[in-house]
């Protein structure tokens, strides 16, 4: 069966939220406070889809993963502590809200999502990619490092429980 990425549509909203909820439960089980304040919210995911930033991973005919490729800057990335972005004034894309069905873990699907989003961004002229994740989210840190992302420092996001995240960057 084919495994591929496609842009999400509004009909995918419930499935994407189900994947997000299962990933949130897995994070909690692993002692990671990321997403435990309730975000990403359904309104955020819906807006991602409407703005055409949301992507879904298809395995056969089933949606098994989700992520966002945001091609516009974000205020949270303006300030970075304990380091700096390599090219702070150049355009960049952000990879956000990556989640895969826990039942599909161990198949490198998270890495597949990242890799394919890099291709999508590259085809649109982007050469700098960033993402953030919680210090306890070792699997997502590992994916980034395997793909050549470099930890650049600490950024702060909107999170009521723990807003301190690691900022990663890849320059192609």
C-alpha positions as CSV (number, residue, x, y, z in Angstrom):
1,X,0.0,0.0,0.0
2,X,1.1,3.5,-0.8
3,X,2.2,5.9,2.0
4,X,2.0,9.5,1.1
5,X,1.3,13.0,2.3
6,X,-1.6,15.2,1.1
7,X,-3.1,18.5,2.2
8,X,-5.8,18.1,4.7
9,X,-9.4,19.1,3.9
10,X,-12.2,19.9,6.3
11,X,-13.5,16.4,6.0
12,X,-10.3,15.2,7.7
13,X,-10.9,17.4,10.8
14,X,-12.4,14.7,13.1
15,X,-9.7,12.2,12.2
16,X,-6.9,14.7,12.7
17,X,-8.4,15.6,16.1
18,X,-8.6,11.9,17.0
19,X,-4.9,11.5,16.1
20,X,-4.1,14.6,18.2
21,X,-6.0,13.3,21.2
22,X,-4.4,9.9,21.0
23,X,-0.9,11.6,20.8
24,X,-1.8,13.8,23.7
25,X,-2.7,10.8,25.8
26,X,0.6,9.1,24.8
27,X,2.6,12.2,25.8
28,X,0.9,12.2,29.2
29,X,1.6,8.5,29.6
30,X,5.3,9.3,28.9
31,X,5.4,12.1,31.5
32,X,5.6,14.8,28.9
33,X,3.5,18.0,29.7
34,X,3.4,19.0,26.0
35,X,-0.2,19.5,24.8
36,X,-1.6,18.8,28.3
37,X,-3.1,22.3,28.5
38,X,-5.6,21.3,25.7
39,X,-3.8,22.7,22.7
40,X,-3.8,22.3,19.8
41,X,-7.5,23.1,19.9
42,X,-10.0,22.1,17.2
43,X,-10.3,25.8,16.1
44,X,-6.5,25.8,15.6
45,X,-6.6,22.6,13.5
46,X,-9.6,23.9,11.5
47,X,-7.8,27.2,10.8
48,X,-4.7,25.2,9.8
49,X,-6.8,23.3,7.2
50,X,-8.5,26.4,5.9
51,X,-5.1,28.2,5.5
52,X,-3.8,25.1,3.6
53,X,-1.1,24.6,6.2
54,X,-2.3,21.2,7.4
55,X,-1.2,17.9,5.9
56,X,-2.2,14.3,6.6
57,X,-0.3,11.1,6.2
58,X,-2.1,8.4,4.3
59,X,-1.3,4.7,4.7
60,X,-3.3,2.9,2.1
61,X,-6.6,4.8,2.4
62,X,-6.3,5.6,6.1
63,X,-5.3,8.9,7.7
64,X,-2.6,7.9,10.2
65,X,-0.7,11.1,10.8
66,X,-0.9,14.8,10.7
67,X,1.3,17.9,10.7
68,X,1.5,21.5,9.8
69,X,3.9,23.3,7.4
70,X,3.6,27.0,8.1
71,X,5.3,29.1,5.5
72,X,5.0,32.4,7.5
73,X,7.1,33.6,10.5
74,X,5.8,33.2,14.0
75,X,6.3,35.6,16.9
76,X,7.3,32.8,19.2
77,X,10.4,32.3,17.0
78,X,11.5,35.9,17.1
79,X,13.3,35.5,20.4
80,X,15.6,32.6,21.2
81,X,17.5,32.1,24.4
82,X,20.8,30.2,24.9
83,X,21.6,30.4,21.2
84,X,20.6,31.9,17.9
85,X,19.1,30.9,14.6
86,X,21.8,30.5,11.9
87,X,20.0,32.8,9.4
88,X,17.7,34.9,11.6
89,X,16.7,37.3,8.9
90,X,16.0,34.8,6.1
91,X,12.6,33.3,5.3
92,X,11.8,30.0,7.1
93,X,9.0,27.5,7.4
94,X,7.8,25.9,10.6
95,X,6.8,22.3,11.1
96,X,4.2,22.1,13.8
97,X,1.7,19.7,15.4
98,X,3.2,16.5,14.2
99,X,1.3,13.4,15.4
100,X,1.0,9.8,14.3
101,X,-1.5,7.2,15.5
102,X,0.2,5.5,18.5
103,X,-0.8,2.1,16.9
104,X,1.5,3.0,14.0
105,X,4.6,3.8,16.2
106,X,7.8,2.2,15.2
107,X,7.3,2.5,11.5
108,X,9.3,5.8,11.1
109,X,6.1,7.6,10.0
110,X,7.1,10.7,11.9
111,X,10.3,10.9,10.1
112,X,8.4,10.3,6.8
113,X,6.2,13.3,7.6
114,X,9.1,15.6,8.4
115,X,11.0,14.5,5.3
116,X,8.0,15.1,3.0
117,X,7.3,18.5,4.5
118,X,10.8,19.5,3.8
119,X,10.3,18.5,0.2
120,X,7.0,20.5,0.0
121,X,8.7,23.6,1.5
122,X,11.8,23.2,-0.7
123,X,9.6,23.1,-3.8
124,X,8.1,26.4,-2.7
125,X,11.6,28.0,-2.3
126,X,12.1,27.6,1.4
127,X,15.6,26.7,2.5
128,X,15.3,27.2,6.3
129,X,13.1,25.0,8.4
130,X,12.3,25.3,12.1
131,X,10.4,23.4,14.7
132,X,10.0,23.3,18.5
133,X,9.3,20.6,20.9
134,X,9.3,20.1,24.7
135,X,12.5,19.1,26.4
136,X,10.9,15.8,27.3
137,X,9.8,14.9,23.8
138,X,12.8,12.7,22.9
139,X,11.2,11.0,19.9
140,X,10.6,14.3,18.1
141,X,14.0,15.5,19.0
142,X,15.5,12.3,17.6
143,X,13.6,12.6,14.3
144,X,14.9,16.1,13.8
145,X,18.5,15.2,14.6
146,X,18.4,12.2,12.3
147,X,17.3,14.6,9.5
148,X,20.0,17.1,10.2
149,X,18.2,19.6,12.3
150,X,20.3,21.4,14.9
151,X,19.2,22.5,18.3
152,X,19.6,26.3,18.3
153,X,18.3,27.3,21.7
154,X,15.2,27.8,23.8
155,X,11.9,29.4,22.7
156,X,8.8,30.0,24.6
157,X,5.4,29.1,23.2
158,X,1.8,29.6,24.4
159,X,1.3,26.8,26.9
160,X,-0.3,27.1,30.3
161,X,1.7,24.2,31.8
162,X,5.2,24.4,30.5
163,X,6.0,26.9,27.8
164,X,9.8,26.3,27.5
165,X,10.7,24.4,24.3
166,X,13.7,23.5,22.3
167,X,14.1,25.3,19.0
168,X,15.5,23.3,16.1
169,X,16.6,24.5,12.7
170,X,17.6,22.9,9.4
171,X,19.3,25.0,6.6
172,X,19.3,23.4,3.1
